[in-house]
Amino acid sequence: MGDSVGWWEGDTFVMETINVHPLQAEGHTFPLSAKAVVTERFTRTSEKDIFYEFVVNDPVNFTRPWKAELSFYPSTRLYEYACLEGNYSMFNLLSGARAIERRAAATKPGKTRKSNVAD
């Protein structure tokens, strides 16, 4: 919900966001003003691990910059959420996947309920 630019610093992907939209503050744990700068860093530390850190610099809402960091282990492929904006076929894709899941669940041994999904 702002203007983001990204670049590589060695093995680390850095993303900086400025011009944060005022709606971002509504209902969020830490509101950001339009003067905020958020700098995020993603570093793959192994084949399965990603180290993530971010720094928030917002002189309107905070007296000094603050930082958070964590490691995470993606269990599936990661996709940037905005890549699907305007992708109207996503509904059909997900509907098809849910139908396959229902069909598989209905054919498990010991199941008495029949799936209403057509073959």
N, C-alpha and C positions, 0 to 999 in steps of 0.2 A: 504494500500500500504506500509506495513511494517510488522514487527513481533509483534504480539499482544499476551499478556497473561492477563487473567482475574482471579479475585478472589473476594470473598465476605468479606466485613468488616461490620458485623452486617447485617442491612437491605439494605446496599448499595453495588451494584456491581461495582467493580473498574476494569478498563481495562487500561493497559499501553502498548504503542506502541513505539518500537525503530526500528532502521535500516530502516528508511523511504526511500522508493525507489525514486531516483532522478526524475523520471517522474511525481511524485506527485506535484512538483513545477510548472510544465507547466500549465499556464492558471488559476492558483488558486489565490484567494485573498491574502492568506498569505502563501508563499512558505516555505517549511521546508527542512532543510538539512539532510544528513544522520546521523548527530549528534543529531538530535532532539529527545526529549522524550515527548510524549503526554500522559497525564494521564486523563482519563475520569471517571466520577462517575455518576451512575444512581441510584436514590433513589425514590421508589414509596412512595409518600406522602399521597395518598388515593387510593381508588379503581380505580379512573379514572385519576389520576394525576401522572406525573413523573417529578422529578426535575433532570435536567441534568447540569453538570458542567464539564469543562475541563481546564487543565493547560498545556500551551505550554512552554517548556524549550528548546530553540534552540540558543546556544551561537554563532552560525555562522550568523544567520539572525536577532537576536534580542538582545538588550543590557541587558535584564533581563526577567525572566519568566513572562508570562501574562496569565490571566484567563478570561473565559466567563461563563455565566450561564443563564439558562432559565427554565421555566416550560412548559411542553406541555401536551396535552390531546389527546392521540391517539384515532382516531375515528374508527379504525379497529384494528385487531390483528397486532402486530408488528413482522416482521421477519427480521433477519439479512441478508443483501443483499448477502453476499458470500455463503449463504446456497444453492443458486440456481446455483452456478457455475457448469457447465457441466450437468445440468439437462435439457436434450434435450426434455423431455416431457412437459416442461413448455410452449413451443410454442403452443402445442396442447391444453393444459389446458386453456391458455388465449384465444386462438381462439374459443374454445367452449363457454367460458364465454361471449365473444363479440357477438357470434351468438345468445345466449339467450337474451342478452340485446337488440339486433336489433329486434328479434321476439317480445319481450315485447313492445318495442316502436311502432312497426307496428300495434299492436292490441289495442293501446290506442284509446278511443273514439275521433272522430274528425279527425283521421288520414286518409289521402286519398292515401298515398303512400303505396304500398305493399312491404313486405320484400322479398328479393331474397334468403332467407335462407330456405333450404328444411326442412320439418318437419321430 
